[in-house]
């Protein structure tokens, strides 16, 4: 099975570590956080889509995201 490509840019995720105060971050740590963030984002996106559908809409809004968290 081919390796799955990530959606989130790894450089942006590495910046999150730096913003959190980490002076250095390994590639493995960045990859692990990318995987975790994408999994959580997919769950939230799925819930938000269900909220929009329940409201009779085809467009997901920011409020749907807030309700889905």
C-alpha positions in Angstrom: 0.0 0.0 0.0 1.5 3.4 -0.9 2.2 5.9 1.8 -0.5 8.4 2.5 0.4 12.0 1.9 -0.5 14.5 4.5 -2.8 17.5 4.0 -1.3 19.7 6.6 2.1 21.3 5.8 4.8 19.9 8.0 6.6 23.2 8.3 3.5 24.8 9.8 3.2 22.0 12.3 6.8 22.3 13.2 6.2 26.0 13.8 3.5 25.0 16.3 6.2 23.2 18.3 8.4 26.2 18.2 5.6 28.5 19.2 5.0 26.2 22.2 8.6 26.8 23.3 10.3 23.7 22.0 13.8 24.7 20.9 14.1 21.7 18.5 11.7 19.2 17.1 12.3 15.9 15.4 10.8 14.8 12.1 9.1 11.9 13.9 7.4 14.3 16.3 6.2 16.5 13.4 4.9 13.5 11.5 3.1 12.2 14.7 1.4 15.5 15.3 0.4 15.9 11.7 -1.2 12.4 11.8 -3.0 13.2 15.1 -4.2 16.7 13.9 -5.5 15.2 10.7 -7.4 12.5 12.5 -9.0 14.9 14.8 -9.8 17.4 12.0 -11.5 14.7 10.0 -13.7 13.8 13.0 -14.7 17.4 13.5 -15.3 17.9 9.8 -17.6 14.9 9.7 -19.6 16.1 12.7 -19.8 19.6 11.2 -21.1 18.2 7.9 -23.8 16.2 9.8 -24.8 19.4 11.7 -25.1 21.3 8.4 -27.2 18.5 6.9 -29.4 18.4 9.9 -30.0 22.1 9.5 -31.0 21.5 5.8 -27.8 23.1 4.4 -25.2 21.9 2.0 -22.6 24.5 3.2 -20.7 23.9 6.4 -20.2 27.1 8.4 -17.9 28.2 11.2 -20.8 27.8 13.7 -21.1 24.1 12.5 -17.4 23.6 13.4 -17.9 25.1 16.8 -20.9 22.9 17.4 -19.0 19.8 16.2 -16.1 20.2 18.7 
